[in-house]
Structures are given as structure tokens and as C-alpha cells.
Amino acid sequence: MINVFPIQLEDHTFIATSVKLPKTNLLTISNDKGYIMCGALDVGLLNSQLKDRHIVAGRAVGVKTIEQLLESPLESITFEAEKLGIHVGMIGKEALLKMV
């Protein structure tokens, strides 16, 4: 099952996506600039093999819901996210607001 719905943070709209898979869920919250995601995100791949795409992204591990993704600290981020002032340990919703 796939759920897609808007999330408002301050005056900004983001899109939350939850994909229910066997034994896990894929979770993302995004806008046109970047996204945060659950532990399935491979930040190392984005920073190395896909670095020419300049992807702004962050990863939170151990999250099971969109609400947890918003409130959890990021465990890793891309180089492009760091350029926007996003850092490891920043909670998800704070990182998203740096992407506007």
C-alpha cells in the first residue's frame, strides 16, 4: 500500500510518502529541492556515484512512521544538504525547513 499526503511546516508544503513493503516501510518527505528518508536511503551512493546530480537528502534510522521521521535526528546527509546548513543530528523537520 502507498500513502501520499501533504505536510505543512510553517508556511511550506512538503509531500510525505509511505510505502508498505513486506517486513518494512519506506518513508520519505520531500519538496522540489530535496528530501529526508528512512534508513533505506544510501547516502554513500548519493555522495559518491551520483554526486554529479547534487542531491539534497538526509537519512534518519529506526523510524517507522512519517511523524517519527519528522522528529528524529538525521544520521547522515549528502554533501549538497550540508551546503544548505543541514547537519547530522538535526531533526527531520528542521532539515526540511532548510530546503525551502
Biopython code that builds the backbone (N, CA, C, O; Angstrom):
import numpy as np
from Bio.PDB.StructureBuilder import StructureBuilder

atoms = [
    (1, "MET", "N", (0.841, -1.174, 0.000)),
    (1, "MET", "CA", (0.000, 0.000, 0.000)),
    (1, "MET", "C", (0.893, 1.247, 0.000)),
    (1, "MET", "O", (1.923, 1.278, 0.674)),
    (2, "ILE", "N", (0.502, 2.249, -0.743)),
    (2, "ILE", "CA", (1.228, 3.512, -0.829)),
    (2, "ILE", "C", (0.320, 4.635, -0.350)),
    (2, "ILE", "O", (-0.819, 4.757, -0.799)),
    (3, "ASN", "N", (0.830, 5.456, 0.564)),
    (3, "ASN", "CA", (0.117, 6.647, 1.032)),
    (3, "ASN", "C", (0.941, 7.873, 0.670)),
    (3, "ASN", "O", (2.138, 7.929, 0.952)),
    (4, "VAL", "N", (0.307, 8.842, 0.053)),
    (4, "VAL", "CA", (0.945, 10.109, -0.309)),
    (4, "VAL", "C", (0.048, 11.221, 0.208)),
    (4, "VAL", "O", (-1.148, 11.244, -0.082)),
    (5, "PHE", "N", (0.628, 12.151, 0.979)),
    (5, "PHE", "CA", (-0.185, 13.233, 1.537)),
    (5, "PHE", "C", (0.690, 14.447, 1.829)),
    (5, "PHE", "O", (1.893, 14.314, 2.055)),
    (6, "PRO", "N", (0.079, 15.632, 1.823)),
    (6, "PRO", "CA", (0.842, 16.859, 2.108)),
    (6, "PRO", "C", (1.085, 17.030, 3.605)),
    (6, "PRO", "O", (0.294, 16.590, 4.439)),
    (7, "ILE", "N", (2.196, 17.678, 3.915)),
    (7, "ILE", "CA", (2.538, 18.061, 5.288)),
    (7, "ILE", "C", (2.891, 19.542, 5.270)),
    (7, "ILE", "O", (3.670, 19.988, 4.427)),
    (8, "GLN", "N", (2.327, 20.292, 6.184)),
    (8, "GLN", "CA", (2.623, 21.724, 6.320)),
    (8, "GLN", "C", (3.636, 21.925, 7.440)),
    (8, "GLN", "O", (3.425, 21.477, 8.567)),
    (9, "LEU", "N", (4.723, 22.595, 7.126)),
    (9, "LEU", "CA", (5.692, 23.037, 8.133)),
    (9, "LEU", "C", (5.828, 24.535, 7.953)),
    (9, "LEU", "O", (6.289, 25.017, 6.918)),
    (10, "GLU", "N", (5.421, 25.256, 8.976)),
    (10, "GLU", "CA", (5.323, 26.708, 8.874)),
    (10, "GLU", "C", (4.440, 27.016, 7.660)),
    (10, "GLU", "O", (3.319, 26.511, 7.598)),
    (11, "ASP", "N", (4.889, 27.810, 6.706)),
    (11, "ASP", "CA", (4.062, 28.134, 5.540)),
    (11, "ASP", "C", (4.437, 27.320, 4.309)),
    (11, "ASP", "O", (4.116, 27.712, 3.187)),
    (12, "HIS", "N", (5.111, 26.192, 4.506)),
    (12, "HIS", "CA", (5.647, 25.427, 3.385)),
    (12, "HIS", "C", (5.003, 24.047, 3.320)),
    (12, "HIS", "O", (4.768, 23.411, 4.348)),
    (13, "THR", "N", (4.722, 23.595, 2.107)),
    (13, "THR", "CA", (4.115, 22.289, 1.895)),
    (13, "THR", "C", (5.163, 21.294, 1.410)),
    (13, "THR", "O", (5.933, 21.576, 0.491)),
    (14, "PHE", "N", (5.177, 20.138, 2.038)),
    (14, "PHE", "CA", (6.029, 19.017, 1.655)),
    (14, "PHE", "C", (5.128, 17.833, 1.343)),
    (14, "PHE", "O", (3.963, 17.809, 1.741)),
    (15, "ILE", "N", (5.662, 16.864, 0.640)),
    (15, "ILE", "CA", (4.905, 15.665, 0.308)),
    (15, "ILE", "C", (5.490, 14.481, 1.073)),
    (15, "ILE", "O", (6.674, 14.171, 0.946)),
    (16, "ALA", "N", (4.653, 13.831, 1.864)),
    (16, "ALA", "CA", (5.050, 12.629, 2.597)),
    (16, "ALA", "C", (4.607, 11.409, 1.793)),
    (16, "ALA", "O", (3.505, 11.370, 1.246)),
    (17, "THR", "N", (5.492, 10.418, 1.735)),
    (17, "THR", "CA", (5.179, 9.177, 1.035)),
    (17, "THR", "C", (5.569, 8.015, 1.928)),
    (17, "THR", "O", (6.681, 7.957, 2.453)),
    (18, "SER", "N", (4.640, 7.098, 2.088)),
    (18, "SER", "CA", (4.881, 5.893, 2.871)),
    (18, "SER", "C", (4.531, 4.695, 1.994)),
    (18, "SER", "O", (3.422, 4.604, 1.466)),
    (19, "VAL", "N", (5.478, 3.784, 1.845)),
    (19, "VAL", "CA", (5.265, 2.582, 1.039)),
    (19, "VAL", "C", (5.405, 1.373, 1.951)),
    (19, "VAL", "O", (6.479, 1.110, 2.492)),
    (20, "LYS", "N", (4.306, 0.640, 2.116)),
    (20, "LYS", "CA", (4.326, -0.553, 2.963)),
    (20, "LYS", "C", (4.845, -1.724, 2.146)),
    (20, "LYS", "O", (4.264, -2.099, 1.128)),
    (21, "LEU", "N", (5.944, -2.289, 2.609)),
    (21, "LEU", "CA", (6.563, -3.451, 1.977)),
    (21, "LEU", "C", (6.587, -4.602, 2.975)),
    (21, "LEU", "O", (6.402, -4.380, 4.171)),
    (22, "PRO", "N", (6.812, -5.821, 2.508)),
    (22, "PRO", "CA", (6.939, -6.918, 3.479)),
    (22, "PRO", "C", (8.074, -6.639, 4.463)),
    (22, "PRO", "O", (9.215, -6.411, 4.060)),
    (23, "LYS", "N", (7.754, -6.658, 5.734)),
    (23, "LYS", "CA", (8.701, -6.516, 6.839)),
    (23, "LYS", "C", (9.314, -5.134, 7.004)),
    (23, "LYS", "O", (10.184, -4.962, 7.857)),
    (24, "THR", "N", (8.891, -4.136, 6.217)),
    (24, "THR", "CA", (9.438, -2.785, 6.382)),
    (24, "THR", "C", (8.529, -1.766, 5.709)),
    (24, "THR", "O", (7.607, -2.125, 4.977)),
    (25, "ASN", "N", (8.796, -0.511, 5.963)),
    (25, "ASN", "CA", (8.133, 0.602, 5.286)),
    (25, "ASN", "C", (9.210, 1.527, 4.738)),
    (25, "ASN", "O", (10.241, 1.732, 5.380)),
    (26, "LEU", "N", (8.977, 2.084, 3.559)),
    (26, "LEU", "CA", (9.828, 3.133, 3.025)),
    (26, "LEU", "C", (9.139, 4.454, 3.302)),
    (26, "LEU", "O", (7.958, 4.613, 2.991)),
    (27, "LEU", "N", (9.854, 5.399, 3.879)),
    (27, "LEU", "CA", (9.286, 6.685, 4.269)),
    (27, "LEU", "C", (10.106, 7.815, 3.675)),
    (27, "LEU", "O", (11.333, 7.812, 3.776)),
    (28, "THR", "N", (9.439, 8.784, 3.056)),
    (28, "THR", "CA", (10.123, 9.981, 2.567)),
    (28, "THR", "C", (9.237, 11.198, 2.806)),
    (28, "THR", "O", (8.010, 11.103, 2.843)),
    (29, "ILE", "N", (9.890, 12.335, 2.965)),
    (29, "ILE", "CA", (9.220, 13.635, 2.980)),
    (29, "ILE", "C", (10.055, 14.531, 2.079)),
    (29, "ILE", "O", (11.266, 14.652, 2.265)),
    (30, "SER", "N", (9.406, 15.159, 1.099)),
    (30, "SER", "CA", (10.173, 15.884, 0.090)),
    (30, "SER", "C", (9.503, 17.176, -0.342)),
    (30, "SER", "O", (8.326, 17.424, -0.081)),
    (31, "ASN", "N", (10.310, 17.990, -1.018)),
    (31, "ASN", "CA", (9.815, 19.135, -1.779)),
    (31, "ASN", "C", (10.614, 19.150, -3.080)),
    (31, "ASN", "O", (11.295, 18.174, -3.397)),
    (32, "ASP", "N", (10.539, 20.232, -3.826)),
    (32, "ASP", "CA", (11.232, 20.270, -5.116)),
    (32, "ASP", "C", (12.747, 20.429, -4.981)),
    (32, "ASP", "O", (13.460, 20.346, -5.982)),
    (33, "LYS", "N", (13.255, 20.655, -3.764)),
    (33, "LYS", "CA", (14.685, 20.870, -3.559)),
    (33, "LYS", "C", (15.405, 19.642, -3.000)),
    (33, "LYS", "O", (16.576, 19.416, -3.307)),
    (34, "GLY", "N", (14.705, 18.845, -2.174)),
    (34, "GLY", "CA", (15.358, 17.699, -1.561)),
    (34, "GLY", "C", (14.401, 16.857, -0.752)),
    (34, "GLY", "O", (13.182, 16.999, -0.857)),
    (35, "TYR", "N", (14.971, 15.967, 0.067)),
    (35, "TYR", "CA", (14.127, 15.073, 0.844)),
    (35, "TYR", "C", (14.883, 14.493, 2.035)),
    (35, "TYR", "O", (16.112, 14.493, 2.093)),
    (36, "ILE", "N", (14.077, 13.995, 2.991)),
    (36, "ILE", "CA", (14.600, 13.165, 4.064)),
    (36, "ILE", "C", (13.935, 11.808, 3.919)),
    (36, "ILE", "O", (12.836, 11.694, 3.375)),
    (37, "MET", "N", (14.613, 10.785, 4.413)),
    (37, "MET", "CA", (14.117, 9.435, 4.206)),
    (37, "MET", "C", (14.523, 8.543, 5.367)),
    (37, "MET", "O", (15.393, 8.892, 6.165)),
    (38, "CYS", "N", (13.886, 7.398, 5.445)),
    (38, "CYS", "CA", (14.209, 6.396, 6.452)),
    (38, "CYS", "C", (15.565, 5.757, 6.147)),
    (38, "CYS", "O", (16.258, 6.170, 5.217)),
    (39, "GLY", "N", (15.929, 4.764, 6.922)),
    (39, "GLY", "CA", (17.228, 4.114, 6.810)),
    (39, "GLY", "C", (17.515, 3.429, 5.491)),
    (39, "GLY", "O", (18.654, 3.029, 5.253)),
    (40, "ALA", "N", (16.527, 3.279, 4.623)),
    (40, "ALA", "CA", (16.753, 2.644, 3.320)),
    (40, "ALA", "C", (17.579, 3.525, 2.385)),
    (40, "ALA", "O", (18.102, 3.037, 1.383)),
    (41, "LEU", "N", (17.702, 4.806, 2.695)),
    (41, "LEU", "CA", (18.461, 5.723, 1.845)),
    (41, "LEU", "C", (19.956, 5.423, 1.928)),
    (41, "LEU", "O", (20.503, 5.267, 3.020)),
    (42, "ASP", "N", (20.604, 5.345, 0.791)),
    (42, "ASP", "CA", (22.050, 5.093, 0.732)),
    (42, "ASP", "C", (22.772, 6.411, 0.465)),
    (42, "ASP", "O", (23.031, 6.761, -0.686)),
    (43, "VAL", "N", (23.092, 7.133, 1.528)),
    (43, "VAL", "CA", (23.752, 8.436, 1.409)),
    (43, "VAL", "C", (25.131, 8.283, 0.770)),
    (43, "VAL", "O", (25.548, 9.141, -0.009)),
    (44, "GLY", "N", (25.831, 7.220, 1.084)),
    (44, "GLY", "CA", (27.143, 6.987, 0.489)),
    (44, "GLY", "C", (27.068, 6.915, -1.024)),
    (44, "GLY", "O", (27.926, 7.471, -1.710)),
    (45, "LEU", "N", (26.072, 6.250, -1.549)),
    (45, "LEU", "CA", (25.881, 6.170, -3.000)),
    (45, "LEU", "C", (25.608, 7.546, -3.593)),
    (45, "LEU", "O", (26.161, 7.902, -4.634)),
    (46, "LEU", "N", (24.753, 8.319, -2.926)),
    (46, "LEU", "CA", (24.425, 9.655, -3.427)),
    (46, "LEU", "C", (25.658, 10.556, -3.432)),
    (46, "LEU", "O", (25.825, 11.375, -4.335)),
    (47, "ASN", "N", (26.515, 10.408, -2.432)),
    (47, "ASN", "CA", (27.708, 11.247, -2.332)),
    (47, "ASN", "C", (28.833, 10.801, -3.259)),
    (47, "ASN", "O", (29.697, 11.605, -3.609)),
    (48, "SER", "N", (28.836, 9.546, -3.657)),
    (48, "SER", "CA", (29.944, 9.068, -4.483)),
    (48, "SER", "C", (29.536, 8.904, -5.939)),
    (48, "SER", "O", (29.927, 9.714, -6.779)),
    (49, "GLN", "N", (28.777, 7.898, -6.248)),
    (49, "GLN", "CA", (28.455, 7.577, -7.633)),
    (49, "GLN", "C", (27.477, 8.562, -8.274)),
    (49, "GLN", "O", (27.473, 8.719, -9.494)),
    (50, "LEU", "N", (26.659, 9.218, -7.475)),
    (50, "LEU", "CA", (25.658, 10.139, -8.027)),
    (50, "LEU", "C", (25.942, 11.591, -7.653)),
    (50, "LEU", "O", (25.049, 12.435, -7.731)),
    (51, "LYS", "N", (27.173, 11.891, -7.249)),
    (51, "LYS", "CA", (27.495, 13.234, -6.752)),
    (51, "LYS", "C", (27.272, 14.324, -7.792)),
    (51, "LYS", "O", (27.024, 15.473, -7.427)),
    (52, "ASP", "N", (27.354, 13.995, -9.071)),
    (52, "ASP", "CA", (27.145, 14.997, -10.117)),
    (52, "ASP", "C", (25.679, 15.424, -10.225)),
    (52, "ASP", "O", (25.367, 16.380, -10.934)),
    (53, "ARG", "N", (24.786, 14.731, -9.537)),
    (53, "ARG", "CA", (23.357, 15.097, -9.545)),
    (53, "ARG", "C", (23.015, 16.128, -8.479)),
    (53, "ARG", "O", (21.924, 16.698, -8.497)),
    (54, "HIS", "N", (23.943, 16.377, -7.542)),
    (54, "HIS", "CA", (23.768, 17.397, -6.497)),
    (54, "HIS", "C", (22.480, 17.172, -5.693)),
    (54, "HIS", "O", (21.667, 18.086, -5.552)),
    (55, "ILE", "N", (22.300, 15.978, -5.179)),
    (55, "ILE", "CA", (21.089, 15.596, -4.454)),
    (55, "ILE", "C", (21.150, 16.080, -3.010)),
    (55, "ILE", "O", (22.123, 15.824, -2.301)),
    (56, "VAL", "N", (20.109, 16.775, -2.586)),
    (56, "VAL", "CA", (19.961, 17.238, -1.206)),
    (56, "VAL", "C", (19.109, 16.205, -0.480)),
    (56, "VAL", "O", (17.927, 16.047, -0.785)),
    (57, "ALA", "N", (19.713, 15.493, 0.492)),
    (57, "ALA", "CA", (18.979, 14.434, 1.181)),
    (57, "ALA", "C", (19.568, 14.173, 2.551)),
    (57, "ALA", "O", (20.741, 14.441, 2.809)),
    (58, "GLY", "N", (18.722, 13.644, 3.425)),
    (58, "GLY", "CA", (19.143, 13.237, 4.756)),
    (58, "GLY", "C", (18.484, 11.931, 5.131)),
    (58, "GLY", "O", (17.420, 11.582, 4.619)),
    (59, "ARG", "N", (19.137, 11.206, 6.041)),
    (59, "ARG", "CA", (18.672, 9.875, 6.435)),
    (59, "ARG", "C", (18.503, 9.795, 7.942)),
    (59, "ARG", "O", (19.396, 10.178, 8.698)),
    (60, "ALA", "N", (17.353, 9.294, 8.373)),
    (60, "ALA", "CA", (17.101, 9.003, 9.786)),
    (60, "ALA", "C", (16.887, 7.500, 9.913)),
    (60, "ALA", "O", (16.158, 6.913, 9.114)),
    (61, "VAL", "N", (17.497, 6.884, 10.884)),
    (61, "VAL", "CA", (17.369, 5.437, 11.048)),
    (61, "VAL", "C", (16.449, 5.101, 12.220)),
    (61, "VAL", "O", (16.289, 5.887, 13.154)),
    (62, "GLY", "N", (15.854, 3.918, 12.144)),
    (62, "GLY", "CA", (14.990, 3.443, 13.221)),
    (62, "GLY", "C", (13.605, 4.057, 13.236)),
    (62, "GLY", "O", (12.875, 3.904, 14.215)),
    (63, "VAL", "N", (13.226, 4.752, 12.168)),
    (63, "VAL", "CA", (11.902, 5.376, 12.129)),
    (63, "VAL", "C", (10.905, 4.435, 11.464)),
    (63, "VAL", "O", (11.239, 3.707, 10.529)),
    (64, "LYS", "N", (9.678, 4.466, 11.964)),
    (64, "LYS", "CA", (8.642, 3.581, 11.429)),
    (64, "LYS", "C", (7.423, 4.341, 10.937)),
    (64, "LYS", "O", (6.525, 3.756, 10.331)),
    (65, "THR", "N", (7.390, 5.660, 11.199)),
    (65, "THR", "CA", (6.251, 6.475, 10.771)),
    (65, "THR", "C", (6.756, 7.811, 10.230)),
    (65, "THR", "O", (7.892, 8.212, 10.483)),
    (66, "ILE", "N", (5.903, 8.479, 9.495)),
    (66, "ILE", "CA", (6.231, 9.822, 8.995)),
    (66, "ILE", "C", (6.460, 10.770, 10.170)),
    (66, "ILE", "O", (7.362, 11.607, 10.121)),
    (67, "GLU", "N", (5.661, 10.649, 11.216)),
    (67, "GLU", "CA", (5.810, 11.508, 12.392)),
    (67, "GLU", "C", (7.179, 11.319, 13.040)),
    (67, "GLU", "O", (7.812, 12.290, 13.454)),
    (68, "GLN", "N", (7.631, 10.077, 13.128)),
    (68, "GLN", "CA", (8.961, 9.813, 13.679)),
    (68, "GLN", "C", (10.045, 10.387, 12.775)),
    (68, "GLN", "O", (11.054, 10.896, 13.265)),
    (69, "LEU", "N", (9.849, 10.311, 11.469)),
    (69, "LEU", "CA", (10.820, 10.872, 10.533)),
    (69, "LEU", "C", (10.959, 12.377, 10.731)),
    (69, "LEU", "O", (12.063, 12.915, 10.652)),
    (70, "LEU", "N", (9.855, 13.052, 10.986)),
    (70, "LEU", "CA", (9.897, 14.500, 11.234)),
    (70, "LEU", "C", (10.637, 14.845, 12.518)),
    (70, "LEU", "O", (11.295, 15.883, 12.591)),
    (71, "GLU", "N", (10.540, 13.991, 13.526)),
    (71, "GLU", "CA", (11.070, 14.306, 14.855)),
    (71, "GLU", "C", (12.429, 13.683, 15.156)),
    (71, "GLU", "O", (13.032, 14.002, 16.181)),
    (72, "SER", "N", (12.921, 12.811, 14.294)),
    (72, "SER", "CA", (14.162, 12.097, 14.570)),
    (72, "SER", "C", (15.384, 12.843, 14.046)),
    (72, "SER", "O", (15.295, 13.569, 13.056)),
    (73, "PRO", "N", (16.523, 12.664, 14.711)),
    (73, "PRO", "CA", (17.757, 13.274, 14.219)),
    (73, "PRO", "C", (18.264, 12.551, 12.975)),
    (73, "PRO", "O", (18.125, 11.335, 12.849)),
    (74, "LEU", "N", (18.847, 13.311, 12.070)),
    (74, "LEU", "CA", (19.425, 12.721, 10.872)),
    (74, "LEU", "C", (20.746, 12.049, 11.223)),
    (74, "LEU", "O", (21.580, 12.619, 11.926)),
    (75, "GLU", "N", (20.920, 10.851, 10.733)),
    (75, "GLU", "CA", (22.114, 10.052, 10.995)),
    (75, "GLU", "C", (23.187, 10.321, 9.947)),
    (75, "GLU", "O", (24.380, 10.206, 10.230)),
    (76, "SER", "N", (22.764, 10.680, 8.736)),
    (76, "SER", "CA", (23.705, 11.012, 7.666)),
    (76, "SER", "C", (23.020, 11.942, 6.673)),
    (76, "SER", "O", (21.795, 11.965, 6.556)),
    (77, "ILE", "N", (23.846, 12.708, 5.961)),
    (77, "ILE", "CA", (23.333, 13.678, 4.990)),
    (77, "ILE", "C", (24.249, 13.692, 3.771)),
    (77, "ILE", "O", (25.390, 13.235, 3.832)),
    (78, "THR", "N", (23.739, 14.214, 2.679)),
    (78, "THR", "CA", (24.575, 14.360, 1.486)),
    (78, "THR", "C", (25.407, 15.635, 1.590)),
    (78, "THR", "O", (25.120, 16.525, 2.391)),
    (79, "PHE", "N", (26.445, 15.697, 0.756)),
    (79, "PHE", "CA", (27.280, 16.895, 0.713)),
    (79, "PHE", "C", (26.459, 18.120, 0.333)),
    (79, "PHE", "O", (26.689, 19.212, 0.853)),
    (80, "GLU", "N", (25.507, 17.938, -0.568)),
    (80, "GLU", "CA", (24.664, 19.057, -1.006)),
    (80, "GLU", "C", (23.760, 19.540, 0.125)),
    (80, "GLU", "O", (23.494, 20.738, 0.222)),
    (81, "ALA", "N", (23.291, 18.651, 0.967)),
    (81, "ALA", "CA", (22.486, 19.053, 2.128)),
    (81, "ALA", "C", (23.328, 19.879, 3.099)),
    (81, "ALA", "O", (22.858, 20.867, 3.663)),
    (82, "GLU", "N", (24.567, 19.461, 3.281)),
    (82, "GLU", "CA", (25.472, 20.187, 4.175)),
    (82, "GLU", "C", (25.682, 21.627, 3.697)),
    (82, "GLU", "O", (25.803, 22.540, 4.513)),
    (83, "LYS", "N", (25.724, 21.827, 2.405)),
    (83, "LYS", "CA", (25.889, 23.170, 1.849)),
    (83, "LYS", "C", (24.722, 24.090, 2.210)),
    (83, "LYS", "O", (24.876, 25.311, 2.220)),
    (84, "LEU", "N", (23.550, 23.506, 2.508)),
    (84, "LEU", "CA", (22.363, 24.295, 2.881)),
    (84, "LEU", "C", (22.294, 24.544, 4.389)),
    (84, "LEU", "O", (21.361, 25.190, 4.866)),
    (85, "GLY", "N", (23.268, 24.039, 5.135)),
    (85, "GLY", "CA", (23.251, 24.219, 6.583)),
    (85, "GLY", "C", (22.617, 23.066, 7.334)),
    (85, "GLY", "O", (22.414, 23.162, 8.544)),
    (86, "ILE", "N", (22.305, 21.991, 6.657)),
    (86, "ILE", "CA", (21.768, 20.788, 7.291)),
    (86, "ILE", "C", (22.952, 20.007, 7.847)),
    (86, "ILE", "O", (23.996, 19.917, 7.200)),
    (87, "HIS", "N", (22.794, 19.437, 9.052)),
    (87, "HIS", "CA", (23.893, 18.694, 9.648)),
    (87, "HIS", "C", (23.390, 17.433, 10.327)),
    (87, "HIS", "O", (22.215, 17.321, 10.675)),
    (88, "VAL", "N", (24.288, 16.500, 10.505)),
    (88, "VAL", "CA", (23.984, 15.271, 11.232)),
    (88, "VAL", "C", (23.531, 15.663, 12.635)),
    (88, "VAL", "O", (24.137, 16.521, 13.276)),
    (89, "GLY", "N", (22.462, 15.025, 13.104)),
    (89, "GLY", "CA", (21.904, 15.324, 14.419)),
    (89, "GLY", "C", (20.725, 16.284, 14.367)),
    (89, "GLY", "O", (19.945, 16.355, 15.316)),
    (90, "MET", "N", (20.587, 17.023, 13.268)),
    (90, "MET", "CA", (19.445, 17.929, 13.094)),
    (90, "MET", "C", (18.182, 17.085, 12.923)),
    (90, "MET", "O", (18.202, 16.079, 12.214)),
    (91, "ILE", "N", (17.087, 17.486, 13.563)),
    (91, "ILE", "CA", (15.860, 16.704, 13.402)),
    (91, "ILE", "C", (15.261, 16.945, 12.012)),
    (91, "ILE", "O", (15.505, 17.969, 11.374)),
    (92, "GLY", "N", (14.481, 15.978, 11.575)),
    (92, "GLY", "CA", (13.948, 15.983, 10.220)),
    (92, "GLY", "C", (13.227, 17.246, 9.812)),
    (92, "GLY", "O", (13.487, 17.778, 8.732)),
    (93, "LYS", "N", (12.320, 17.747, 10.653)),
    (93, "LYS", "CA", (11.556, 18.921, 10.237)),
    (93, "LYS", "C", (12.437, 20.162, 10.125)),
    (93, "LYS", "O", (12.177, 21.019, 9.280)),
    (94, "GLU", "N", (13.472, 20.279, 10.956)),
    (94, "GLU", "CA", (14.403, 21.403, 10.832)),
    (94, "GLU", "C", (15.179, 21.325, 9.521)),
    (94, "GLU", "O", (15.412, 22.341, 8.867)),
    (95, "ALA", "N", (15.577, 20.111, 9.142)),
    (95, "ALA", "CA", (16.294, 19.930, 7.878)),
    (95, "ALA", "C", (15.404, 20.288, 6.693)),
    (95, "ALA", "O", (15.854, 20.931, 5.745)),
    (96, "LEU", "N", (14.152, 19.874, 6.746)),
    (96, "LEU", "CA", (13.220, 20.192, 5.658)),
    (96, "LEU", "C", (13.077, 21.702, 5.495)),
    (96, "LEU", "O", (13.038, 22.205, 4.373)),
    (97, "LEU", "N", (13.001, 22.416, 6.597)),
    (97, "LEU", "CA", (12.851, 23.870, 6.509)),
    (97, "LEU", "C", (14.091, 24.548, 5.917)),
    (97, "LEU", "O", (13.994, 25.655, 5.389)),
    (98, "LYS", "N", (15.250, 23.895, 6.001)),
    (98, "LYS", "CA", (16.451, 24.429, 5.341)),
    (98, "LYS", "C", (16.381, 24.230, 3.824)),
    (98, "LYS", "O", (17.146, 24.839, 3.076)),
    (99, "MET", "N", (15.460, 23.375, 3.380)),
    (99, "MET", "CA", (15.332, 23.065, 1.954)),
    (99, "MET", "C", (14.350, 23.969, 1.222)),
    (99, "MET", "O", (14.044, 23.721, 0.055)),
    (100, "VAL", "N", (13.852, 25.003, 1.872)),
    (100, "VAL", "CA", (12.885, 25.883, 1.193)),
    (100, "VAL", "C", (13.578, 27.106, 0.625)),
    (100, "VAL", "O", (12.928, 27.958, 0.019)),
]
sb = StructureBuilder()
sb.init_structure("model")
sb.init_model(0)
sb.init_chain("A")
sb.init_seg("    ")
for serial, (resi, resn, name, xyz) in enumerate(atoms, 1):
    if name == "N":
        sb.init_residue(resn, " ", resi, " ")
    sb.init_atom(name, np.array(xyz, "f"), 0.0, 1.0, " ", f" {name:<3s}", serial, name[0])
structure = sb.get_structure()
